[in-house]
Amino acid sequence: MPVYEYKCTSCGEVADELRSMFVRDQDGTCPSCGGTTQYRISAPRSMLDPCDPGFPGNYDKWARDRDKKMKAA
């Protein structure tokens, strides 16, 4: 099953959920406040190769940049 991104309409929390492709557009429940979440279109995730010597630094930078963009949205 794929992972989809949802944003809470009450508190703005962004969460990822593992859901069937057939129910991805349905609203869910926020894990923080219990409010309603809406499906968001997000960039696909890719596997990073842990054998690559640059993996830890590259992944950390990517994760920080992604978090900043999520908070700004």
Secondary structure, DSSP 8 states (H G I E B T S, - for coil): --EEEEEETTT--EEEEE--TTSTTS-EE-TTT--EEEEE---------TTSTTHHHHHHHHHHHHHHHHHH-
